[in-house]
Amino acid sequence: MVVAAMVAAASVTAVVAQGLGAAGSGEVATGEVAVQLKLAGEMVAKGDAAGAEKALRAAVVADRTMGSKRALADFLMNRPMTGELAAEALRLLGDLSEDQTKAGAEALTVGLMRRLIPAAEVDGWMGRLRSHPGVTPLMLVAVDRIEMGMKPGERGEIAARAVKRLEGAAVGDREDGVRMLTEMGEFKLALPLLSREEAVVDEGKLGAWSAVRIGLEEWGEILEVMAMPGLPVAESMQKLLKGRALIGTGKVEEGRALCREACRDGKVKPEERAGLFALLASLREPELFEEELRLVLGDAGAAGLVMKAVVPVLRRSRDARVMHHLYELAAGSAVLGKDAEVQAKRSHYGLMLGKRESLTELEERLNAAPLAAWPRVTYVLGLLQEGKGEQALRELQIRKPLLEESKMDPSQIAVVAGVFAATGHGPDAAAVAGRVPVPALTVQEAEWLGGRLEKAGLLQVPGAEGAGVAEAEPRATGWQRSVARYGFDLLLVAGAYGLWVIWQKFIRKSA
């Protein structure tokens, strides 16, 4: 398959290790099974995907427990997903789901979240998960999210059922429920799930609680909580959120001054400042955000970290115009102006907006940073937009090092799928497109990919409505728990269309 030639071996050493004794067996691999699993790990470390797969299959033959099947399933799901591999991974997950512990329920959840289930069987899998003895409230919330994507007309009813199920659940499960409901814009339904007393004990819960109150514009409550002593968030974060609440209560200048003070505090470490900007980007004050962003992009110690923090926030707008303007600002700064990735991303979103980009400049950037994925993917997109699909395909297949799909983000994978679709490689295009979580794309990217697939006679990818299942957000670690994740929670307030409206002033400046 072309896709197999294009993508290098996935890095799955950790996956293989996690597979040992998995699926509820509680057993440690021994004998021939241990030998084969160790060999699989060694093959992965060498980049030998075929060797790793062979060893894992040998382990499955010798293993009477579910551990090796889990390792093989995880390995296959981290490979370029052809129809054949998807069917095999699905069979393995079906076997694993027979386990009556939490591990069995996890197998059903993974199958649904990874979109491996044929459409006609999705309802059956959801029913099996809901009745599984090992199911947890968090898994049920995941199923609710999937069902909302499938049945947008029933979102309110599904959300109400989720709230009913979460009543009386552990506070951590209710926190996750609040996030789901906030993301769907169901602020009133989320309101009773997390009390103020429960929220102030840690930054994650306080972020989820604050997102609901901001969504409902309950600025008075925000101010009351920010005045409480001993809050589990940095003083600068409290100051920024208090400033936004003051703006919301009509004290605009006082609030903006407080926000500026928080963002410009010289005592704040670069990592914490990045979190501040993630929060500010989500607070629906685009002019203030751009004003402060222009300043911080001139700070060599903070510019890169701030960009990494705000990009995930603004990507939730699902608008390529927002992203293009963001990278225009970064590309125009003294600190990041020559950064190959920043330049490439600016060109990527420009191309998605129908802007012309010089192929000569795109190629020069690629030659200057041959190991970086973004300059190559953007050059490939530029070739495709100029009608040079075969040359774009050769760039993916031949130029070394080969791109690793496991390390590519959804926007990059969408471009790869588009190249396959445009060059007559329908099965590869369908397999790669099936791994793209559409809600992680901008509307323009989703429409672009949908058009390419439709033109190739393949199923059209959902566009602006964003139907589909996004991958679960990873738990933040380190400083991200206390700042960036807090900003992420607050981002969910606006939702895709709310942010689209809010950022119009921000967008127009790039027109």
Residue pairs with C-beta under 8 A, 6 or more apart in sequence:
1 80
1 82
1 427
1 428
1 431
2 393
2 397
2 420
2 425
2 428
3 80
3 82
3 420
3 425
3 428
3 431
3 432
4 80
4 82
5 397
5 402
6 80
6 396
6 397
6 402
6 403
6 416
7 80
7 402
7 403
7 404
7 405
8 47
8 49
8 401
8 402
8 403
8 404
9 44
9 47
9 48
9 49
9 52
9 404
10 49
10 75
10 78
10 79
10 404
10 405
10 406
11 44
11 404
11 406
11 407
12 44
12 52
12 74
12 75
12 78
12 406
13 41
13 44
13 45
15 71
15 74
15 75
15 78
16 37
16 40
16 41
16 44
16 52
16 56
16 71
16 74
16 75
17 41
18 70
18 71
18 74
19 37
19 67
19 68
19 70
19 71
19 72
19 74
19 75
20 28
20 29
20 37
20 67
20 71
21 27
21 28
21 29
21 65
21 67
22 66
22 67
22 70
22 71
22 103
23 65
23 66
23 67
23 69
23 70
23 96
23 99
23 103
23 104
23 107
24 66
24 99
24 100
24 101
24 102
24 103
24 104
24 134
25 65
25 66
25 67
27 65
27 67
28 34
29 37
29 59
29 63
29 67
29 68
31 62
32 58
32 59
32 62
33 59
33 62
33 63
33 67
33 68
36 55
36 56
36 58
36 59
36 62
36 68
37 55
37 56
37 59
37 68
37 71
39 51
39 55
40 51
40 52
40 53
40 55
40 56
40 59
40 71
40 75
41 52
43 49
43 51
43 52
43 54
43 55
44 52
49 79
52 75
53 72
53 75
53 76
53 79
56 68
56 71
56 72
56 75
57 72
59 68
59 71
59 72
60 68
60 69
60 72
62 68
63 69
66 95
66 96
66 99
66 103
69 92
69 95
69 96
70 92
70 96
70 103
70 107
72 92
73 89
73 92
73 93
73 96
73 107
73 110
76 85
76 88
76 89
76 92
77 89
77 110
77 114
77 116
78 406
79 85
80 405
80 431
80 432
80 435
81 89
81 431
81 432
81 434
81 435
82 427
82 428
82 431
83 427
83 430
83 431
86 116
86 431
86 434
89 114
89 116
90 111
90 116
90 117
93 107
93 108
93 110
93 111
93 116
94 107
94 111
96 103
96 104
96 107
97 104
97 105
97 107
97 108
97 111
97 128
97 132
98 104
99 107
99 134
100 132
100 133
100 134
101 133
101 134
102 134
102 135
102 136
103 134
104 132
104 134
105 129
105 132
105 133
105 134
105 135
105 136
105 139
106 134
106 139
108 125
108 128
108 129
108 132
108 139
109 129
109 139
109 142
109 143
111 117
111 125
112 122
112 125
112 126
112 129
112 142
112 143
112 146
112 469
113 142
113 146
113 469
113 471
113 472
115 434
115 468
115 469
117 125
122 146
122 150
126 143
126 146
126 147
129 135
129 139
129 140
129 143
130 140
130 143
136 173
137 165
137 166
137 169
137 170
137 173
137 176
137 177
138 173
138 176
140 162
140 165
141 162
141 166
141 173
141 176
141 177
141 180
142 472
144 158
144 159
144 161
144 162
144 180
145 180
145 469
146 469
147 154
147 158
148 154
148 155
148 158
148 159
148 184
149 466
149 467
149 468
149 469
150 467
151 158
152 465
152 467
155 184
155 186
156 186
159 181
159 184
159 186
159 189
160 189
162 177
162 180
162 181
163 177
163 181
163 189
163 190
163 192
163 193
166 173
166 174
166 177
166 193
167 193
169 177
171 194
171 198
171 205
174 193
174 194
175 194
175 204
175 205
175 208
177 190
177 193
178 190
178 193
178 194
178 208
178 209
178 211
178 212
179 208
179 211
179 489
179 492
181 187
181 189
181 190
181 193
182 190
182 208
182 211
182 212
182 215
182 489
182 492
182 493
183 492
183 495
184 495
185 215
185 495
185 498
187 212
187 215
187 216
187 493
188 216
190 212
191 212
191 216
194 205
194 208
194 209
194 212
196 209
196 221
196 225
198 205
198 209
199 205
199 206
199 208
199 209
199 210
199 225
200 206
200 225
200 228
200 231
200 232
201 232
202 232
203 232
203 233
203 481
203 482
203 485
203 486
204 481
204 485
204 486
204 489
206 225
206 231
206 232
206 233
206 486
207 485
207 486
207 487
207 488
207 489
207 490
208 489
209 225
210 222
210 225
210 241
210 486
210 489
210 490
211 489
211 490
211 491
211 492
211 493
212 493
213 219
213 221
213 222
214 222
214 244
214 283
214 490
214 493
215 493
215 494
217 248
219 245
219 246
219 248
219 249
220 245
220 249
222 241
222 242
222 244
222 245
222 248
223 242
223 245
223 246
223 249
225 231
226 238
226 241
226 242
226 245
231 238
232 482
233 482
233 483
233 486
234 272
234 275
234 482
234 483
236 262
236 265
236 268
236 272
236 276
237 262
237 275
237 276
237 279
237 482
237 483
237 486
239 258
239 259
239 261
239 262
240 258
240 259
240 262
240 263
240 276
240 279
240 280
240 283
241 279
241 283
242 255
242 258
243 254
243 255
243 256
243 257
243 258
243 259
243 261
243 262
244 255
244 259
244 283
244 285
245 255
246 252
246 254
246 255
246 258
247 255
247 256
247 259
247 285
248 255
249 255
256 285
256 288
259 280
259 285
259 288
259 292
260 288
260 292
262 268
262 276
263 273
263 276
263 277
263 280
263 292
263 295
263 296
264 292
264 295
268 276
270 299
270 301
270 302
270 305
271 305
271 479
271 483
272 479
272 483
273 296
273 302
273 305
273 306
274 302
274 305
274 306
274 308
274 309
274 310
274 483
274 484
275 309
275 479
275 480
275 482
275 483
275 484
275 486
275 487
276 483
276 487
277 289
277 292
277 293
277 296
277 306
277 309
277 310
277 487
278 309
278 310
278 312
278 313
278 483
278 484
278 486
278 487
278 488
278 491
279 483
279 486
279 487
279 490
280 288
280 289
280 292
280 487
281 289
281 310
281 313
281 314
281 487
281 491
282 313
282 487
282 488
282 490
282 491
282 493
282 494
283 289
283 490
284 493
284 494
284 502
286 502
286 503
286 505
286 506
287 505
287 506
289 506
290 329
290 506
290 509
293 306
293 310
293 329
294 329
294 333
296 302
296 303
296 306
297 303
297 306
297 307
297 329
297 330
297 333
297 335
297 336
298 333
298 334
298 335
299 335
300 335
303 330
303 333
303 335
303 336
304 335
304 336
307 330
307 336
307 342
309 484
309 487
310 326
311 323
311 326
312 488
313 487
313 488
313 491
314 322
314 323
314 326
314 503
315 323
315 440
315 442
316 491
316 492
316 494
316 496
316 499
317 323
317 442
317 496
317 499
317 500
317 503
318 439
318 441
318 442
318 443
318 446
318 464
318 466
318 496
318 499
318 500
319 442
319 443
319 444
319 499
319 500
319 503
319 507
320 349
320 352
320 353
320 442
320 443
320 444
320 445
321 349
321 353
321 444
321 507
321 510
322 499
322 503
322 506
322 507
323 345
323 349
323 442
324 346
324 349
324 350
324 352
324 353
324 510
325 506
325 507
325 509
325 510
327 342
327 345
327 346
327 349
328 346
328 510
330 336
330 337
330 339
330 342
330 346
331 337
331 339
331 342
331 343
331 346
336 342
340 365
340 368
340 369
340 372
340 374
340 375
341 369
341 372
341 374
341 375
343 365
343 375
344 362
344 365
344 372
344 374
344 375
344 377
344 378
345 374
345 378
347 357
347 362
347 378
347 382
348 374
348 377
348 378
348 381
348 411
348 415
349 442
350 357
351 357
351 378
351 381
351 382
351 385
352 442
352 444
352 445
352 448
353 444
357 378
357 382
357 385
359 379
359 382
359 383
359 386
362 375
362 378
362 379
362 382
363 379
365 375
365 378
365 379
366 375
366 376
366 379
368 375
369 375
370 376
370 399
371 401
373 403
373 407
373 408
373 412
374 412
376 395
376 399
376 403
377 403
377 408
377 411
377 412
377 415
377 416
379 395
380 392
380 395
380 396
380 415
380 416
380 419
381 392
381 415
381 418
383 389
383 391
383 392
383 395
384 392
384 415
384 418
384 419
384 422
389 419
389 422
389 423
390 423
392 419
392 422
392 423
393 419
393 420
393 423
393 425
396 403
396 416
396 419
403 412
403 416
405 413
405 416
405 432
405 435
408 416
409 440
410 436
410 437
410 440
410 441
411 440
411 441
411 442
411 445
413 432
413 435
413 436
414 433
414 436
414 441
414 445
414 446
414 448
414 449
416 432
417 429
417 432
417 433
417 436
417 449
417 452
417 453
418 429
418 448
418 449
418 452
418 453
420 426
420 428
420 429
420 432
421 429
421 433
421 452
421 453
421 455
421 456
421 458
422 452
422 455
422 456
424 456
426 456
426 457
426 458
429 452
429 453
429 456
429 458
430 453
430 458
430 459
433 449
433 453
433 458
433 461
436 449
436 461
437 468
437 469
437 470
437 471
438 446
438 461
438 462
438 466
438 467
438 468
438 470
439 466
439 468
439 470
440 470
440 471
441 449
443 463
443 464
443 466
446 461
446 462
446 463
446 464
446 466
447 463
447 464
449 461
450 460
450 461
450 462
450 463
453 459
453 460
453 461
454 460
462 468
466 496
473 488
476 484
476 485
476 488
494 502
